């Protein structure tokens, strides 16, 4: 049964990495757009 838990853990890790990558891309895009609107 331990192989099943390892498989699920790997899926969660991959899902977490994808989520973090998507969030980072979203934040980066938002920061670039706000910098263009409000140049300091």
NORWOSUL-V971177 format. One record per pair of residues at least 24 apart in sequence whose ideal C-beta (glycine too) atoms are under 10 Angstrom apart, sorted by sequence separation. I is the first residue (numbers start at 0). J is the second residue. D is the distance in Angstrom with one decimal. If there is no record, write none. Layout:
<<I	J	D> <I	J	D>>
This chain:
none
